[in-house]
């Protein structure tokens, strides 16, 4: 098959879950014998590449995120139309283009990964939400197939649109493990803390990710330290958090890190992982913690419970979190990594599921 993967910031990954997905999905699809192109944004990239791990890479000189994503996705789809048989569009911003593209080339198939039903996110204003909701409606109703990354995204898609979707999560078997001395050295260099136990969160600085609530819960507990890695400078919410807590000696607010070794070191060395995502589906930052066998305390919602197979511990408020952090037997909050979860989060399995749904669309 000739496959185009669209709607992301591109390769190498430098933004979020969709980019992480494409970075691991695309090379496996290529190894399975498919021709794969990834179209991404060149804005802010120091160098452009034409090939990445056996995958053809193309660029558009626009930002991939925010309202510009509507035009960006349309241009990406138009480019894919010329050479690909099937496109996977990550996100619904380009939904308004899909009916017209279907008319322009009937044998061109479009599969949409709806992400976390973006129109529900509190970070958007009312007008933006309406635009996204309209794009979502068109994407779900006119795409050849729908992918949901979490069982409960699929439930909501069916409830709202009466359309079935294929549940395909993200993978986590790419995470790295470092030698203990190396991981300790990296964490010490990053935090300045020597042999100090710390909780960890890796998340974008958005209100629905509950960073403020988790900081407040941590501060109300007796836990020693807390490291948060986020794009603090990118949002007003993140800048406010930095200003509020920059003098708190128990907390380190670290600007976004994409170095795989640094992330591995933080995950290996943390004493517990706090996850506050309240909307969306399967969050890569959550499932990437599972292989490290650390206690996980997550916001209590359907998405997170499905992602962890009800393992770990859950909170609804800062007080809940503080009490859980002070539990003397935190090891009970380590989710068991069952055979089912290992298969669900295997990139090879995920690539085969994407290939299968594409073949069905083309049949």
TAZI-V965819 format. One record per helix or strand. SS is the DSSP state (helix for helix, strand for strand). FROM is the first residue (numbers start at 1). TO is the last residue. Records with the same first field share a line. If there is no record, write none. Layout:
# TAZI-V965819
SS: FROM-TO / FROM-TO
This chain:
# TAZI-V965819
strand: 2-6 / 35-41 / 51-52 / 55-60 / 86-90 / 109-113 / 145-148 / 166-167 / 199-202 / 226-230 / 251-255 / 272-275 / 295-299 / 313-315 / 334-334
helix: 17-31 / 66-83 / 95-104 / 118-120 / 126-142 / 151-161 / 180-191 / 207-209 / 211-219 / 232-234 / 236-245 / 260-269 / 284-287 / 290-292 / 302-307 / 318-325 / 330-333 / 339-344 / 347-362
